[in-house]
């Protein structure tokens, strides 16, 4: 039976820091509060205190450091790129035990198996790196663009059931992993559920993983899932009264999948996908939300081959991104995605420095970028701007390979009967359309920073609507509308997953606005979050809480997620 620490059994933090330094080296342990701040502050929200940040460089160091923290009675919060949007990658608020943050970004390794149809990824491997590894093999990962631009890790996506824009691939999911968890009385339990023969002891298994010393002959289990391979069937069920995907879905909770830091993950095995090849992009505009509903139903029920993606932008989100997302659009177009994580890191350093300097405004890098790009030429194609003047609702549909001709025909058929219009993008227009959609995601945050005298805060909701909900476009009651200065809707339209950012007017209560909005969502039968995970923003449903408790009965790993107990033993 689990027994908590005795009240007089205090954690000896200096001794633990020395022990961690003996494992990972002195440069791998940070105890200075200023230097820990980047690891203890979330990308969009969330911040808290830690007694140390430990940065292992090998799987064996990760394993030994984990055991040391558990033996000392500490909470461990694991992070990779720290790109989570709901505060789940960092400490948040008060805890009943000291917190150690373990950052795994130094632990790289991507190993294709089965001819590249699957890959084994170590904790610090990013989606961008995986994309580069798979490209010569004619394959691609679960997600492209989006989070990969921020350096998000493959393991982080699995642990959070991250979604994405690619229509037939669903949330990130696998049933193959090597991981450890904390059992009763703080016993550490190690599991090799990778389906690959790697040895008997944790040390042997981790050594072979780190060196890539395994091959197809070592693979002994192909019976489990390494992706959400049933998602295409689910998303086509347009008359279902439930969402296609959301983070509280019990069907996507399996060991590390959906674990959200409740395990210490050393490797995952995931599917890759055949590269799309030739592609065509169709830009649709309408003033009638029902038109896009008809397009969605017509494609999902009649297409033999699904389009690659179908991304929605409302006119207000379009306008915001045109102003407040211009710099990120231009930087990606000029530099590509590979350099973006380094640029974000540089921006963070500038912002941290600005906080220390008197008379220098916070978020200096954002303000400088916003000012500088005011004087650059217009960046959006003429036809996109013309559609913005004519239409409130914009849909960008991308099709590849055999889906191109079929999508072109089906869109032409339905739009002859609906109040909408379409043009087929040139290569430059297609790239601009998707870059603009990507820029939308950060525009509200930039607007809040630049216009902080007008804005109290942001409510950023990640919502999955029922697949049969015809009223997907939200109309707010006046009592909420008057408390906002702006609202931006965008999302993965055929999945009925929407991101909705609300700028709360200065002087209004952000928490009250958020509560009112969530009540509206629940009344509609919507589920939240759809793909960003609960973090410290959303309440976890009972199946998700049970998943956390089964993995972490002592509540030692990332406690408090989903508004659950932060106390030892789930007290």
ABEGO torsion letter per residue (X at the ends): XBBBBBAABBBBAAAAAAAAAAAAEAAABBABAAAAAAAABBAABEBBBBABBBBBABAAAAAAAAAAAAAAGBBBBBBBAGABAAGAABBBEBBABBBBBBBAAABBEBBBBGGGABBBBBAABBAAAAAAAAAAAGBBBABBEEAAAAGBBAAAAAAAGBBEABAAAEBBBBABBBBBBBBBGGBBBBBBAAGBBAEABAAAAAAAAAAGBBBAAABABAABBABBAAAAAAAABAABABBABBAABAAABBEABGAGGABBBABBBBBBBBBAEBBBBBBBBBABAAAAAAAAAAAAAABABBBABBBBBBAAAAAAAAAAAAAAAAAAAAAEAAAAAAAAAAAAAAAAAAAABBGBBBGAAAAAAAAAAAABBBABBAAAAAAAAABABBBBBBBBEAAAAAAAAAAAAAAAABBBBBBBBBAAAAAAAAAAAAAAAAAAAAAAAAAAAABAEBBBBBBBBBAABABABBBBBAAAAAABABBBBBEBAAAGBBBBBBBBBBGBBAAAAAAAAAAAAAAAGBBOBAAAEAEAABBBBAAAAAAAAAABAAGABGBGBGGBBABBGGX
